[in-house]
Amino acid sequence: MLLLPTYLYWLRSVIKPLIADLSPGFLNLAALFDSGQGYVEIISLRQDMNLEADFEGNFPVVLRPSWDAYFLGVCYAIAERGDCTRAKVGAVIVDKHHRIMATGYNGAPPGEPGCLEGACPRGQHYAVQGEIAFSRTFCACGNVWPCIKSAKPGSGSYDDCISVHAEANAIIYAGRDKCLGSTLYVTYSPCINCMKLVKAAGLARVLIP
């Protein structure tokens, strides 16, 4: 019974807004990557909802999210555990029977100090709004934003980043046997290194927002 308030919180604040924001369209194929088992589909979710008229004939009424929308909503909930000042990312690996094999979020290796503790050189540079209205935006290091020492999330080298990416964590905990032919759902486009892991693990699909 203690889990019910937590479930309702995520349903109201994470999953419901995600479904409501989905615009009409369809699952668009963004790219294809050769994996050793064939091709890895990189798919962007634009619309995957079941709509039906209500009793008075009004459209639309959302009956329930599709599997893809459902698991992407789970990803957003998992991303809240991300230990990074710059980007919180969540990932879920799901088999062909719609069973969750593993989850992951970005953060330092277990037992090591994380980005939120100030341990990551890359994570020490992020925007902080001034306390006074209409004041300038500064970097956490004290420079005026955009900071010349900062790199945008998803760009540049990750040599100074202490984080293990969400996709990598999910793959590690799932193992290759559970990854073969499965789908990876993730809230952020995988970087080049994570795509190498995706292909090596034998994942069949990658789905992003």
C-alpha positions as CSV (number, residue, x, y, z in Angstrom):
1,M,0.0,0.0,0.0
2,L,3.0,2.3,0.6
3,L,3.9,2.1,-3.0
4,L,0.6,3.5,-4.2
5,P,1.4,7.2,-3.6
6,T,4.7,6.8,-5.5
7,Y,2.9,5.1,-8.4
8,L,0.3,7.8,-8.6
9,Y,3.0,10.5,-8.5
10,W,4.9,9.0,-11.5
11,L,1.6,8.4,-13.3
12,R,0.5,12.0,-12.8
13,S,3.8,13.9,-13.2
14,V,5.8,11.8,-15.7
15,I,3.9,9.2,-17.7
16,K,0.6,11.2,-18.2
17,P,2.4,14.4,-19.5
18,L,4.5,12.3,-21.8
19,I,1.5,10.7,-23.4
20,A,-0.4,14.0,-23.6
21,D,2.6,15.6,-25.4
22,L,2.8,13.0,-28.2
23,S,1.8,14.7,-31.4
24,P,-0.1,13.1,-34.3
25,G,2.2,11.1,-36.6
26,F,3.7,7.7,-36.6
27,L,6.9,5.8,-35.7
28,N,9.5,7.3,-37.9
29,L,12.5,5.4,-38.9
30,A,15.4,7.7,-38.2
31,A,18.4,5.5,-39.1
32,L,19.5,2.0,-39.6
33,F,22.7,0.6,-38.1
34,D,24.3,-2.7,-39.1
35,S,24.6,-4.9,-36.0
36,G,26.2,-8.4,-36.4
37,Q,22.7,-9.8,-36.2
38,G,21.3,-7.7,-39.1
39,Y,20.2,-4.1,-38.6
40,V,19.5,-2.0,-35.5
41,E,16.5,0.3,-36.0
42,I,16.8,3.8,-34.5
43,I,13.2,5.0,-34.1
44,S,11.8,8.3,-33.0
45,L,8.4,8.2,-31.3
46,R,6.0,10.7,-32.8
47,Q,2.6,9.0,-32.2
48,D,1.8,5.6,-30.8
49,M,-1.6,6.0,-29.1
50,N,-4.9,4.2,-29.1
51,L,-7.7,6.7,-29.6
52,E,-11.4,6.0,-29.5
53,A,-14.6,8.2,-29.3
54,D,-16.2,8.6,-25.9
55,F,-19.9,7.8,-25.3
56,E,-20.9,11.2,-26.8
57,G,-18.8,10.7,-29.9
58,N,-16.1,13.2,-28.9
59,F,-12.5,12.5,-30.1
60,P,-10.0,11.7,-28.9
61,V,-10.1,9.6,-25.7
62,V,-6.8,7.9,-24.8
63,L,-7.6,4.4,-23.7
64,R,-4.1,3.2,-22.9
65,P,-0.6,3.9,-24.2
66,S,1.1,1.5,-26.6
67,W,4.0,-0.7,-25.5
68,D,6.5,1.8,-27.0
69,A,4.9,4.8,-25.2
70,Y,4.6,2.9,-22.0
71,F,8.2,1.8,-21.8
72,L,9.4,5.3,-22.9
73,G,7.4,6.6,-19.9
74,V,9.2,4.2,-17.7
75,C,12.5,5.5,-19.1
76,Y,11.6,9.1,-18.0
77,A,10.8,7.9,-14.4
78,I,14.2,6.0,-14.3
79,A,16.0,9.1,-15.6
80,E,15.1,10.9,-12.4
81,R,17.8,8.8,-10.7
82,G,20.4,10.1,-13.0
83,D,23.5,11.4,-11.2
84,C,24.5,14.3,-13.5
85,T,24.2,18.0,-13.4
86,R,23.9,18.4,-17.1
87,A,21.5,15.7,-18.4
88,K,19.5,13.0,-16.7
89,V,19.0,9.9,-19.0
90,G,17.1,6.7,-18.4
91,A,17.2,3.5,-20.4
92,V,15.1,0.2,-20.4
93,I,15.8,-3.0,-22.3
94,V,12.7,-5.0,-23.2
95,D,12.4,-8.4,-24.8
96,K,10.0,-9.4,-27.6
97,H,7.5,-10.5,-24.9
98,H,7.3,-7.0,-23.5
99,R,9.2,-8.0,-20.3
100,I,11.8,-5.6,-18.8
101,M,15.2,-7.2,-18.8
102,A,17.2,-4.4,-17.2
103,T,17.1,-0.6,-16.6
104,G,19.9,2.0,-16.3
105,Y,20.5,5.6,-15.7
106,N,23.6,7.8,-16.1
107,G,25.9,8.1,-13.1
108,A,29.3,7.3,-11.6
109,P,30.3,3.6,-11.1
110,P,28.8,2.1,-7.9
111,G,30.6,3.2,-4.7
112,E,32.3,6.2,-6.4
113,P,31.5,9.8,-5.8
114,G,29.1,11.2,-8.4
115,C,28.5,14.3,-10.5
116,L,26.0,15.7,-8.1
117,E,28.7,15.6,-5.4
118,G,31.0,17.7,-7.6
119,A,33.3,14.8,-8.5
120,C,32.9,15.3,-12.3
121,P,35.1,18.0,-14.0
122,R,32.7,18.1,-17.0
123,G,29.7,18.4,-14.7
124,Q,31.0,21.5,-12.9
125,H,29.9,23.7,-15.8
126,Y,26.1,24.2,-16.1
127,A,23.8,27.2,-16.2
128,V,22.6,28.8,-13.0
129,Q,20.0,31.6,-13.1
130,G,20.8,34.7,-11.0
131,E,18.7,35.2,-7.9
132,I,17.5,38.7,-9.0
133,A,14.8,38.9,-11.7
134,F,16.2,39.6,-15.2
135,S,19.7,39.1,-13.9
136,R,22.4,37.4,-16.1
137,T,22.8,33.6,-16.2
138,F,26.1,32.3,-14.9
139,C,27.9,29.0,-15.0
140,A,28.2,27.1,-11.8
141,C,32.0,27.8,-11.9
142,G,31.3,31.6,-11.8
143,N,31.8,32.5,-15.5
144,V,29.1,34.2,-17.4
145,W,26.9,31.7,-19.3
146,P,27.6,30.3,-21.9
147,C,30.8,29.3,-20.2
148,I,33.9,28.9,-22.5
149,K,34.9,25.9,-20.4
150,S,31.6,24.1,-20.9
151,A,30.6,21.5,-23.5
152,K,27.1,20.9,-24.6
153,P,25.6,17.5,-23.5
154,G,26.1,15.0,-26.3
155,S,29.0,16.9,-27.9
156,G,32.8,16.8,-27.6
157,S,35.0,14.3,-25.8
158,Y,33.8,12.4,-22.7
159,D,37.3,11.8,-21.4
160,D,36.7,14.1,-18.4
161,C,33.2,12.6,-17.7
162,I,33.0,10.1,-14.8
163,S,29.6,8.9,-15.7
164,V,28.6,5.5,-17.2
165,H,25.8,6.2,-19.7
166,A,22.3,4.9,-19.1
167,E,22.4,2.6,-22.2
168,A,25.7,1.1,-21.0
169,N,24.4,0.4,-17.5
170,A,21.3,-1.3,-18.9
171,I,23.3,-3.5,-21.2
172,I,25.8,-4.4,-18.4
173,Y,23.0,-5.5,-16.1
174,A,21.1,-7.3,-18.8
175,G,23.9,-9.3,-20.3
176,R,24.2,-10.2,-24.0
177,D,21.9,-13.2,-23.8
178,K,19.0,-11.0,-22.7
179,C,19.9,-8.3,-25.1
180,L,19.8,-10.4,-28.3
181,G,16.8,-9.4,-30.4
182,S,15.5,-7.0,-27.6
183,T,14.6,-3.3,-27.8
184,L,16.4,-0.5,-26.0
185,Y,14.3,2.5,-24.9
186,V,16.2,5.6,-24.0
187,T,15.3,9.2,-23.3
188,Y,18.3,10.6,-25.2
189,S,20.0,9.7,-28.5
190,P,22.8,7.3,-27.9
191,C,26.4,8.5,-28.4
192,I,28.8,6.8,-30.8
193,N,30.3,4.6,-28.0
194,C,26.9,3.5,-26.7
195,M,25.9,2.6,-30.3
196,K,28.9,0.3,-30.5
197,L,27.7,-1.4,-27.3
198,V,24.2,-1.6,-28.7
199,K,25.5,-3.4,-31.8
200,A,27.8,-5.7,-29.9
201,A,25.0,-6.7,-27.5
202,G,22.8,-7.7,-30.4
203,L,19.9,-5.4,-29.6
204,A,17.4,-5.2,-32.5
205,R,15.9,-1.8,-31.9
206,V,16.6,1.5,-30.2
207,L,13.6,3.8,-29.5
208,I,14.1,7.4,-28.5
209,P,11.5,10.2,-27.9
